[in-house]
Amino acid sequence: MTDLFNLKHKDLSTRLLTYLKLLLTMAFWGGTFVAGRTLAGVVPPFSAAFIRFALAGSILLLLLYRIEGGFVRLDRRQFGFVLLLGLTGVFGYNIAFFKGLETVSAGRAGLIIALNPVGIALISALFGQELLRPVKSFGILISVVGAILVISDGHPLSLIDGVGSGELVMLGCVLFWALYSVVGRRAMHDLSPLVAVTYSALAGAVMLAPLTLSQGSFGLLFTYGADAWASLLYLAVFGTVIGFIWYYQAIRDIGAVRSGVFINFVPIFAMLFGCLLLDEPLTAGLLQGGGLVIIGASVTNYAGLRRKINRENV
């Protein structure tokens, strides 16, 4: 009986730690919006993406060598997974994101990207990785409604103006992130989160390099100021190295759907940091939507945790 109690206590502590790291990851990713605003007009978008992942890949390589005692060699199947991860989560996502933002406002873009959990759930169900049970689906719905309220400042009908080409391109972000999350879970059957993130970041940086060359931005690297480099380092270390590793670990431990629900916290943290660092107003829509996001995430995760505890009691 004591061993069973200790097992349950350890499992609960591990899951709580996973949820805490997920929440911190969303805070880091929310902070990338502040860093991105600092870079706007200073560093071209494709160059910023390349530098972010080139720096992150270099840091991750050092961590990989120290932790693993060397560089992990990939077989053909693992190499294919790494290419897919780099293509979806780094290259494809960034192209869709920056191209969409050429014509779509930040608020509308944030609303579309808030659909990421829905995309992950649908792709996971399509590939048979996770079932969409009613409680889990209801939790996802609540979180998405909360994200809509946050981004629209409590007036969701104001966002219904029709869908243009930019909005359709932004939907590519949802597709690429969903594929990245689902492929990442499969990749971690053979690869550790550190290996998967390291090699996919490097693969994505290589894919982004031609776009940077086309902008002629390599010659401008030494002209960026301290604020720009501080933002780039933040994006590389917190937005990529720490954030991606923790997100991968959560996908492995609690699944792609339940991890993906937490992505709805990103716009909340982005607006909170905007309020604190950029003097943007803290509105009622943010508070109301934030409450719904928390409730939705709690409902989705509680359903999975309750089933696991019930199985252990049998």
VEXDREN-486335 format. One record per residue (C-alpha): residue number from 1; y, x, z. Coordinates in Angstrom, 2 decimals. Last residue first. Layout:
<atoms>
{kolse = NUM; yy = Y; xx = X; zz = Z}
...
</atoms>
This chain:
<atoms>
{kolse = 314; yy = -1.23; xx = -7.51; zz = -10.22}
{kolse = 313; yy = 1.92; xx = -6.32; zz = -8.47}
{kolse = 312; yy = 2.53; xx = -3.64; zz = -11.11}
{kolse = 311; yy = 2.61; xx = -6.27; zz = -13.86}
{kolse = 310; yy = 5.20; xx = -8.30; zz = -11.93}
{kolse = 309; yy = 7.42; xx = -5.21; zz = -11.55}
{kolse = 308; yy = 7.33; xx = -4.59; zz = -15.31}
{kolse = 307; yy = 8.10; xx = -8.24; zz = -16.12}
{kolse = 306; yy = 11.08; xx = -8.22; zz = -13.73}
{kolse = 305; yy = 12.49; xx = -5.03; zz = -15.27}
{kolse = 304; yy = 12.38; xx = -6.46; zz = -18.79}
{kolse = 303; yy = 14.17; xx = -9.69; zz = -17.85}
{kolse = 302; yy = 16.66; xx = -7.87; zz = -15.63}
{kolse = 301; yy = 17.78; xx = -5.72; zz = -18.58}
{kolse = 300; yy = 18.80; xx = -8.62; zz = -20.81}
{kolse = 299; yy = 20.42; xx = -10.66; zz = -18.04}
{kolse = 298; yy = 22.36; xx = -7.68; zz = -16.69}
{kolse = 297; yy = 23.66; xx = -6.70; zz = -20.14}
{kolse = 296; yy = 24.83; xx = -10.26; zz = -20.74}
{kolse = 295; yy = 26.53; xx = -10.51; zz = -17.35}
{kolse = 294; yy = 28.33; xx = -7.18; zz = -17.83}
{kolse = 293; yy = 29.49; xx = -8.18; zz = -21.33}
{kolse = 292; yy = 30.65; xx = -11.56; zz = -20.03}
{kolse = 291; yy = 32.76; xx = -9.96; zz = -17.30}
{kolse = 290; yy = 34.31; xx = -7.56; zz = -19.80}
{kolse = 289; yy = 35.26; xx = -10.47; zz = -22.04}
{kolse = 288; yy = 37.19; xx = -12.18; zz = -19.27}
{kolse = 287; yy = 38.93; xx = -8.98; zz = -18.12}
{kolse = 286; yy = 39.77; xx = -7.80; zz = -21.63}
{kolse = 285; yy = 41.00; xx = -11.25; zz = -22.67}
{kolse = 284; yy = 43.20; xx = -11.39; zz = -19.58}
{kolse = 283; yy = 45.05; xx = -8.31; zz = -20.81}
{kolse = 282; yy = 45.42; xx = -4.70; zz = -19.69}
{kolse = 281; yy = 48.38; xx = -3.53; zz = -21.81}
{kolse = 280; yy = 48.31; xx = -0.16; zz = -23.65}
{kolse = 279; yy = 50.00; xx = 2.68; zz = -21.77}
{kolse = 278; yy = 48.16; xx = 5.37; zz = -23.80}
{kolse = 277; yy = 46.20; xx = 7.08; zz = -21.03}
{kolse = 276; yy = 45.47; xx = 4.32; zz = -18.53}
{kolse = 275; yy = 45.66; xx = 1.30; zz = -20.83}
{kolse = 274; yy = 43.97; xx = 3.07; zz = -23.73}
{kolse = 273; yy = 41.32; xx = 4.26; zz = -21.29}
{kolse = 272; yy = 40.67; xx = 0.65; zz = -20.31}
{kolse = 271; yy = 40.74; xx = -0.48; zz = -23.95}
{kolse = 270; yy = 38.19; xx = 2.14; zz = -25.01}
{kolse = 269; yy = 36.10; xx = 1.43; zz = -21.92}
{kolse = 268; yy = 35.86; xx = -2.23; zz = -22.90}
{kolse = 267; yy = 35.25; xx = -1.40; zz = -26.57}
{kolse = 266; yy = 32.29; xx = 0.81; zz = -25.52}
{kolse = 265; yy = 30.73; xx = -1.66; zz = -23.06}
{kolse = 264; yy = 29.17; xx = -3.57; zz = -25.96}
{kolse = 263; yy = 27.06; xx = -0.49; zz = -26.60}
{kolse = 262; yy = 25.17; xx = -1.39; zz = -23.42}
{kolse = 261; yy = 23.14; xx = -3.97; zz = -25.34}
{kolse = 260; yy = 21.69; xx = -1.13; zz = -27.43}
{kolse = 259; yy = 19.76; xx = 0.28; zz = -24.50}
{kolse = 258; yy = 18.01; xx = -3.06; zz = -23.93}
{kolse = 257; yy = 17.18; xx = -3.33; zz = -27.64}
{kolse = 256; yy = 16.11; xx = 0.29; zz = -28.20}
{kolse = 255; yy = 13.65; xx = 0.52; zz = -25.31}
{kolse = 254; yy = 13.74; xx = 1.21; zz = -21.57}
{kolse = 253; yy = 12.60; xx = 4.83; zz = -21.19}
{kolse = 252; yy = 12.63; xx = 6.24; zz = -24.73}
{kolse = 251; yy = 15.79; xx = 4.39; zz = -25.72}
{kolse = 250; yy = 17.38; xx = 5.54; zz = -22.45}
{kolse = 249; yy = 16.51; xx = 9.17; zz = -23.15}
{kolse = 248; yy = 18.04; xx = 8.88; zz = -26.60}
{kolse = 247; yy = 21.26; xx = 7.49; zz = -25.15}
{kolse = 246; yy = 21.36; xx = 10.28; zz = -22.59}
{kolse = 245; yy = 20.94; xx = 12.93; zz = -25.27}
{kolse = 244; yy = 23.51; xx = 11.27; zz = -27.57}
{kolse = 243; yy = 26.19; xx = 11.00; zz = -24.89}
{kolse = 242; yy = 25.80; xx = 14.48; zz = -23.45}
{kolse = 241; yy = 25.96; xx = 16.40; zz = -26.73}
{kolse = 240; yy = 27.87; xx = 13.88; zz = -28.87}
{kolse = 239; yy = 30.82; xx = 12.08; zz = -27.26}
{kolse = 238; yy = 30.92; xx = 14.31; zz = -24.21}
{kolse = 237; yy = 30.57; xx = 17.76; zz = -25.75}
{kolse = 236; yy = 31.51; xx = 17.34; zz = -29.43}
{kolse = 235; yy = 34.06; xx = 14.53; zz = -29.14}
{kolse = 234; yy = 35.65; xx = 16.22; zz = -26.13}
{kolse = 233; yy = 35.75; xx = 19.53; zz = -28.01}
{kolse = 232; yy = 37.45; xx = 17.83; zz = -30.97}
{kolse = 231; yy = 40.00; xx = 16.21; zz = -28.65}
{kolse = 230; yy = 40.78; xx = 19.54; zz = -26.97}
{kolse = 229; yy = 41.05; xx = 21.12; zz = -30.43}
{kolse = 228; yy = 43.60; xx = 18.53; zz = -31.51}
{kolse = 227; yy = 45.61; xx = 18.81; zz = -28.31}
{kolse = 226; yy = 45.68; xx = 22.61; zz = -28.55}
{kolse = 225; yy = 47.10; xx = 22.61; zz = -32.09}
{kolse = 224; yy = 45.34; xx = 22.71; zz = -35.45}
{kolse = 223; yy = 46.46; xx = 25.44; zz = -37.87}
{kolse = 222; yy = 43.37; xx = 27.60; zz = -37.50}
{kolse = 221; yy = 41.07; xx = 25.01; zz = -39.09}
{kolse = 220; yy = 43.39; xx = 24.37; zz = -42.05}
{kolse = 219; yy = 41.51; xx = 26.52; zz = -44.55}
{kolse = 218; yy = 38.36; xx = 24.47; zz = -44.03}
{kolse = 217; yy = 40.23; xx = 21.30; zz = -45.00}
{kolse = 216; yy = 40.06; xx = 21.36; zz = -48.79}
{kolse = 215; yy = 39.26; xx = 17.63; zz = -48.82}
{kolse = 214; yy = 36.27; xx = 18.19; zz = -51.12}
{kolse = 213; yy = 35.06; xx = 20.92; zz = -48.78}
{kolse = 212; yy = 35.05; xx = 18.48; zz = -45.90}
{kolse = 211; yy = 33.03; xx = 16.02; zz = -47.98}
{kolse = 210; yy = 30.60; xx = 18.81; zz = -48.90}
{kolse = 209; yy = 30.16; xx = 19.68; zz = -45.19}
{kolse = 208; yy = 29.20; xx = 16.15; zz = -44.07}
{kolse = 207; yy = 25.53; xx = 16.52; zz = -45.05}
{kolse = 206; yy = 25.31; xx = 19.88; zz = -43.28}
{kolse = 205; yy = 26.91; xx = 18.34; zz = -40.20}
{kolse = 204; yy = 24.40; xx = 15.47; zz = -40.30}
{kolse = 203; yy = 21.48; xx = 17.89; zz = -40.38}
{kolse = 202; yy = 22.98; xx = 19.86; zz = -37.50}
{kolse = 201; yy = 23.42; xx = 16.71; zz = -35.43}
{kolse = 200; yy = 19.88; xx = 15.57; zz = -36.36}
{kolse = 199; yy = 18.46; xx = 18.93; zz = -35.27}
{kolse = 198; yy = 20.10; xx = 18.90; zz = -31.89}
{kolse = 197; yy = 19.65; xx = 15.19; zz = -31.13}
{kolse = 196; yy = 15.93; xx = 15.19; zz = -31.92}
{kolse = 195; yy = 15.25; xx = 18.46; zz = -30.10}
{kolse = 194; yy = 17.11; xx = 17.33; zz = -26.97}
{kolse = 193; yy = 15.50; xx = 13.88; zz = -26.98}
{kolse = 192; yy = 12.05; xx = 15.50; zz = -27.11}
{kolse = 191; yy = 10.12; xx = 15.22; zz = -30.36}
{kolse = 190; yy = 6.72; xx = 13.76; zz = -31.27}
{kolse = 189; yy = 6.83; xx = 10.17; zz = -29.98}
{kolse = 188; yy = 10.57; xx = 10.76; zz = -29.82}
{kolse = 187; yy = 10.88; xx = 10.26; zz = -33.58}
{kolse = 186; yy = 9.78; xx = 6.65; zz = -33.26}
{kolse = 185; yy = 12.55; xx = 5.88; zz = -30.78}
{kolse = 184; yy = 15.08; xx = 7.72; zz = -32.90}
{kolse = 183; yy = 14.12; xx = 5.71; zz = -35.99}
{kolse = 182; yy = 15.00; xx = 2.53; zz = -34.07}
{kolse = 181; yy = 18.33; xx = 3.83; zz = -32.78}
{kolse = 180; yy = 19.39; xx = 5.44; zz = -36.05}
{kolse = 179; yy = 18.37; xx = 2.34; zz = -38.04}
{kolse = 178; yy = 20.50; xx = 0.16; zz = -35.76}
{kolse = 177; yy = 23.38; xx = 2.62; zz = -35.99}
{kolse = 176; yy = 23.21; xx = 2.70; zz = -39.80}
{kolse = 175; yy = 23.08; xx = -1.09; zz = -40.13}
{kolse = 174; yy = 25.94; xx = -1.71; zz = -37.70}
{kolse = 173; yy = 28.06; xx = 0.99; zz = -39.32}
{kolse = 172; yy = 27.29; xx = -0.51; zz = -42.74}
{kolse = 171; yy = 28.91; xx = -3.70; zz = -41.49}
{kolse = 170; yy = 32.11; xx = -1.66; zz = -41.66}
{kolse = 169; yy = 31.69; xx = -1.53; zz = -45.45}
{kolse = 168; yy = 31.52; xx = -5.32; zz = -45.57}
{kolse = 167; yy = 34.69; xx = -5.52; zz = -43.49}
{kolse = 166; yy = 36.46; xx = -3.19; zz = -45.89}
{kolse = 165; yy = 35.34; xx = -5.24; zz = -48.90}
{kolse = 164; yy = 36.90; xx = -8.37; zz = -47.48}
{kolse = 163; yy = 35.62; xx = -11.04; zz = -45.08}
{kolse = 162; yy = 37.73; xx = -14.10; zz = -44.32}
{kolse = 161; yy = 40.57; xx = -14.63; zz = -41.88}
{kolse = 160; yy = 38.55; xx = -15.63; zz = -38.80}
{kolse = 159; yy = 39.82; xx = -13.07; zz = -36.31}
{kolse = 158; yy = 42.46; xx = -15.35; zz = -34.78}
{kolse = 157; yy = 39.66; xx = -17.74; zz = -33.85}
{kolse = 156; yy = 38.48; xx = -15.21; zz = -31.27}
{kolse = 155; yy = 41.62; xx = -15.54; zz = -29.11}
{kolse = 154; yy = 40.83; xx = -13.89; zz = -25.76}
{kolse = 153; yy = 42.37; xx = -10.54; zz = -26.63}
{kolse = 152; yy = 40.45; xx = -10.45; zz = -29.93}
{kolse = 151; yy = 38.67; xx = -7.21; zz = -29.00}
{kolse = 150; yy = 37.72; xx = -8.28; zz = -25.48}
{kolse = 149; yy = 36.84; xx = -11.86; zz = -26.41}
{kolse = 148; yy = 34.56; xx = -10.67; zz = -29.22}
{kolse = 147; yy = 32.90; xx = -8.16; zz = -26.88}
{kolse = 146; yy = 32.19; xx = -10.96; zz = -24.41}
{kolse = 145; yy = 30.65; xx = -13.13; zz = -27.13}
{kolse = 144; yy = 28.45; xx = -10.17; zz = -28.12}
{kolse = 143; yy = 27.35; xx = -9.69; zz = -24.52}
{kolse = 142; yy = 26.48; xx = -13.38; zz = -24.09}
{kolse = 141; yy = 24.43; xx = -13.34; zz = -27.30}
{kolse = 140; yy = 22.52; xx = -10.23; zz = -26.25}
{kolse = 139; yy = 21.66; xx = -11.85; zz = -22.91}
{kolse = 138; yy = 20.44; xx = -15.00; zz = -24.67}
{kolse = 137; yy = 18.21; xx = -12.94; zz = -26.97}
{kolse = 136; yy = 16.68; xx = -11.16; zz = -23.97}
{kolse = 135; yy = 16.03; xx = -14.47; zz = -22.22}
{kolse = 134; yy = 14.49; xx = -16.01; zz = -25.34}
{kolse = 133; yy = 12.14; xx = -13.11; zz = -26.17}
{kolse = 132; yy = 12.99; xx = -10.99; zz = -29.20}
{kolse = 131; yy = 9.90; xx = -8.80; zz = -29.36}
{kolse = 130; yy = 10.17; xx = -5.02; zz = -29.65}
{kolse = 129; yy = 8.86; xx = -2.37; zz = -32.03}
{kolse = 128; yy = 7.58; xx = -4.67; zz = -34.78}
{kolse = 127; yy = 9.62; xx = -3.07; zz = -37.58}
{kolse = 126; yy = 11.54; xx = -6.30; zz = -38.20}
{kolse = 125; yy = 11.89; xx = -6.94; zz = -34.46}
{kolse = 124; yy = 13.45; xx = -3.52; zz = -33.95}
{kolse = 123; yy = 15.73; xx = -4.07; zz = -36.96}
{kolse = 122; yy = 16.85; xx = -7.45; zz = -35.59}
{kolse = 121; yy = 17.41; xx = -6.19; zz = -32.05}
{kolse = 120; yy = 19.25; xx = -3.09; zz = -33.25}
{kolse = 119; yy = 21.51; xx = -5.14; zz = -35.51}
{kolse = 118; yy = 22.29; xx = -7.59; zz = -32.71}
{kolse = 117; yy = 23.03; xx = -4.70; zz = -30.38}
{kolse = 116; yy = 25.38; xx = -3.18; zz = -33.01}
{kolse = 115; yy = 27.45; xx = -6.37; zz = -33.39}
{kolse = 114; yy = 30.24; xx = -4.73; zz = -31.39}
{kolse = 113; yy = 30.78; xx = -2.60; zz = -34.52}
{kolse = 112; yy = 32.18; xx = -5.68; zz = -36.27}
{kolse = 111; yy = 34.56; xx = -6.48; zz = -33.41}
{kolse = 110; yy = 35.72; xx = -2.88; zz = -33.19}
{kolse = 109; yy = 36.53; xx = -2.87; zz = -36.90}
{kolse = 108; yy = 38.57; xx = -6.06; zz = -36.47}
{kolse = 107; yy = 40.54; xx = -4.52; zz = -33.64}
{kolse = 106; yy = 41.02; xx = -1.15; zz = -35.40}
{kolse = 105; yy = 42.41; xx = -2.80; zz = -38.51}
{kolse = 104; yy = 40.35; xx = -2.78; zz = -41.72}
{kolse = 103; yy = 41.54; xx = -1.22; zz = -44.99}
{kolse = 102; yy = 41.04; xx = 2.55; zz = -44.61}
{kolse = 101; yy = 39.06; xx = 1.86; zz = -41.45}
{kolse = 100; yy = 36.06; xx = 0.85; zz = -43.55}
{kolse = 99; yy = 35.93; xx = 4.24; zz = -45.26}
{kolse = 98; yy = 36.09; xx = 6.03; zz = -41.91}
{kolse = 97; yy = 33.32; xx = 4.00; zz = -40.28}
{kolse = 96; yy = 31.05; xx = 3.72; zz = -43.33}
{kolse = 95; yy = 31.22; xx = 7.48; zz = -43.91}
{kolse = 94; yy = 30.75; xx = 8.21; zz = -40.22}
{kolse = 93; yy = 27.69; xx = 5.97; zz = -39.87}
{kolse = 92; yy = 26.03; xx = 7.35; zz = -42.99}
{kolse = 91; yy = 26.40; xx = 11.04; zz = -42.07}
{kolse = 90; yy = 25.79; xx = 11.07; zz = -38.32}
{kolse = 89; yy = 23.52; xx = 8.23; zz = -37.15}
{kolse = 88; yy = 21.88; xx = 7.35; zz = -40.47}
{kolse = 87; yy = 21.49; xx = 10.55; zz = -42.52}
{kolse = 86; yy = 21.13; xx = 12.84; zz = -39.50}
{kolse = 85; yy = 18.47; xx = 10.58; zz = -38.00}
{kolse = 84; yy = 16.67; xx = 10.25; zz = -41.34}
{kolse = 83; yy = 16.73; xx = 14.02; zz = -41.84}
{kolse = 82; yy = 15.33; xx = 14.54; zz = -38.35}
{kolse = 81; yy = 12.55; xx = 12.02; zz = -38.99}
{kolse = 80; yy = 11.58; xx = 13.79; zz = -42.22}
{kolse = 79; yy = 11.48; xx = 17.13; zz = -40.44}
{kolse = 78; yy = 9.14; xx = 15.60; zz = -37.87}
{kolse = 77; yy = 6.76; xx = 14.46; zz = -40.61}
{kolse = 76; yy = 6.83; xx = 17.82; zz = -42.41}
{kolse = 75; yy = 6.22; xx = 19.85; zz = -39.25}
{kolse = 74; yy = 9.10; xx = 21.04; zz = -37.14}
{kolse = 73; yy = 9.45; xx = 24.37; zz = -35.40}
{kolse = 72; yy = 11.14; xx = 24.24; zz = -32.01}
{kolse = 71; yy = 13.66; xx = 26.98; zz = -31.36}
{kolse = 70; yy = 13.00; xx = 29.10; zz = -28.30}
{kolse = 69; yy = 12.45; xx = 28.95; zz = -24.55}
{kolse = 68; yy = 12.61; xx = 25.15; zz = -24.57}
{kolse = 67; yy = 15.46; xx = 24.93; zz = -22.06}
{kolse = 66; yy = 17.43; xx = 28.04; zz = -23.06}
{kolse = 65; yy = 16.87; xx = 27.77; zz = -26.79}
{kolse = 64; yy = 17.56; xx = 24.03; zz = -26.80}
{kolse = 63; yy = 20.73; xx = 24.43; zz = -24.76}
{kolse = 62; yy = 22.02; xx = 27.08; zz = -27.18}
{kolse = 61; yy = 21.09; xx = 24.90; zz = -30.16}
{kolse = 60; yy = 22.83; xx = 21.93; zz = -28.53}
{kolse = 59; yy = 26.07; xx = 23.86; zz = -28.25}
{kolse = 58; yy = 25.92; xx = 24.82; zz = -31.93}
{kolse = 57; yy = 25.01; xx = 21.28; zz = -32.98}
{kolse = 56; yy = 27.91; xx = 19.86; zz = -30.97}
{kolse = 55; yy = 30.37; xx = 22.23; zz = -32.61}
{kolse = 54; yy = 29.08; xx = 21.45; zz = -36.10}
{kolse = 53; yy = 28.89; xx = 17.76; zz = -35.19}
{kolse = 52; yy = 32.50; xx = 17.45; zz = -34.14}
{kolse = 51; yy = 33.77; xx = 19.82; zz = -36.83}
{kolse = 50; yy = 32.12; xx = 17.70; zz = -39.54}
{kolse = 49; yy = 33.44; xx = 14.39; zz = -38.16}
{kolse = 48; yy = 36.96; xx = 15.78; zz = -37.84}
{kolse = 47; yy = 36.75; xx = 17.14; zz = -41.39}
{kolse = 46; yy = 35.68; xx = 13.74; zz = -42.68}
{kolse = 45; yy = 38.65; xx = 12.13; zz = -40.93}
{kolse = 44; yy = 41.38; xx = 14.62; zz = -41.89}
{kolse = 43; yy = 42.78; xx = 16.40; zz = -38.80}
{kolse = 42; yy = 46.39; xx = 15.86; zz = -37.77}
{kolse = 41; yy = 47.26; xx = 12.32; zz = -38.93}
{kolse = 40; yy = 44.85; xx = 10.82; zz = -36.44}
{kolse = 39; yy = 43.44; xx = 13.50; zz = -34.12}
{kolse = 38; yy = 45.04; xx = 12.10; zz = -30.97}
{kolse = 37; yy = 43.89; xx = 8.64; zz = -31.99}
{kolse = 36; yy = 40.34; xx = 9.95; zz = -32.30}
{kolse = 35; yy = 40.44; xx = 11.42; zz = -28.81}
{kolse = 34; yy = 41.53; xx = 8.05; zz = -27.43}
{kolse = 33; yy = 38.75; xx = 6.35; zz = -29.40}
{kolse = 32; yy = 36.29; xx = 9.01; zz = -28.20}
{kolse = 31; yy = 36.95; xx = 7.86; zz = -24.65}
{kolse = 30; yy = 34.92; xx = 4.72; zz = -25.28}
{kolse = 29; yy = 32.03; xx = 6.96; zz = -26.28}
{kolse = 28; yy = 32.25; xx = 8.80; zz = -22.98}
{kolse = 27; yy = 32.46; xx = 5.50; zz = -21.10}
{kolse = 26; yy = 29.44; xx = 4.19; zz = -23.04}
{kolse = 25; yy = 27.55; xx = 7.32; zz = -22.04}
{kolse = 24; yy = 28.56; xx = 6.76; zz = -18.42}
{kolse = 23; yy = 27.05; xx = 3.28; zz = -18.60}
{kolse = 22; yy = 23.85; xx = 4.65; zz = -20.13}
{kolse = 21; yy = 23.65; xx = 7.31; zz = -17.43}
{kolse = 20; yy = 23.97; xx = 4.61; zz = -14.77}
{kolse = 19; yy = 21.31; xx = 2.46; zz = -16.46}
{kolse = 18; yy = 18.88; xx = 5.40; zz = -16.59}
{kolse = 17; yy = 19.58; xx = 6.22; zz = -12.94}
{kolse = 16; yy = 18.82; xx = 2.60; zz = -12.03}
{kolse = 15; yy = 15.60; xx = 2.83; zz = -14.02}
{kolse = 14; yy = 14.50; xx = 5.99; zz = -12.23}
{kolse = 13; yy = 15.34; xx = 4.50; zz = -8.83}
{kolse = 12; yy = 13.32; xx = 1.37; zz = -9.66}
{kolse = 11; yy = 10.33; xx = 3.44; zz = -10.76}
{kolse = 10; yy = 10.52; xx = 5.62; zz = -7.63}
{kolse = 9; yy = 10.72; xx = 2.58; zz = -5.36}
{kolse = 8; yy = 7.83; xx = 0.89; zz = -7.17}
{kolse = 7; yy = 5.69; xx = 4.02; zz = -6.90}
{kolse = 6; yy = 6.63; xx = 4.51; zz = -3.24}
{kolse = 5; yy = 5.63; xx = 0.92; zz = -2.49}
{kolse = 4; yy = 2.31; xx = 1.37; zz = -4.32}
{kolse = 3; yy = 1.63; xx = 4.60; zz = -2.41}
{kolse = 2; yy = 2.38; xx = 2.85; zz = 0.87}
{kolse = 1; yy = 0.00; xx = 0.00; zz = 0.00}
</atoms>
